[in-house]
Amino acid sequence: MTEDAETDTALVCSAKGCTATATVALLWNNPKLHTADRRKTWLACDAHTRTLGDFLAARGFLRETAPADGT
């Protein structure tokens, strides 16, 4: 695999300005806008998992967390 191919498939943290590799997927929805089964995803690196998760949880949006690689 070339370096470009690795960059294209890397999962990047959703925190503003962060370019770290994501390790956690934060699955959420806004019940005022989305159906109950709809899930949107924010990716988080180790440094931002708590802050992004707290942001979503405070609004009642966080539904679950999972490994960023989908396993």
N, C-alpha and C positions, 0 to 999 in steps of 0.2 A: 504494500500500500504506500502510495506517495504521501509526502507531507501535506499536499493540498487536499488529498482525499480524506486524511485524518481530520483536518480542520473543518471540512465540509460536514462531517458526521459528528463532530464534538457537540455535546449538549452544554450550552452556555447558560450561566445563571441569569435570571430575569431581573435581578436588582439593578437599578439605574447605574450605569457606568462600570459594572462588574463584568469582567471577561473570564472569570474562573470557570472551571468545569463544574457542571451541576452534578450533585449526588442524590438529590431528593426532588421528587415531583410533588407539588402541592396541588391537589385536585379540589376545585371549588366551583361554586355557582352563586349567582345572586338570585334569590328566590323571587324577587320582584320582576326580574327580566327573563329568567331561564326556567324551563321545565325541571321538575325534581330529578329526572334522570340525566340531565345535561351536566357535563363536567368540562370545565376549562382548566388549563394547566399552566402553572407558573413553575419554572425550574429554579432550584436554589443550590448554591454551593454550601459547604459546611459553615462558612462565616455568616451567611444570610438566611439560613433555614429558619432560625428563631424569629428574626425581625419580619420576614415576609409572612411566616405562619401566624405570628401575633397580629399583624395588620389584617389578615383575612379573618382570623378568629374573632377579633374585636367587632367585626361587622356582621358576624354570623354567617360568613361565606365559606369557611374552610370545611370541607366534607371528609377528606382523608388525605393521607400521605403515602407515598410509595417510593421505592428506589427509582432514580431517574432513568435507569436503563430498562425499566419495565418488567424486571423480574420480581 
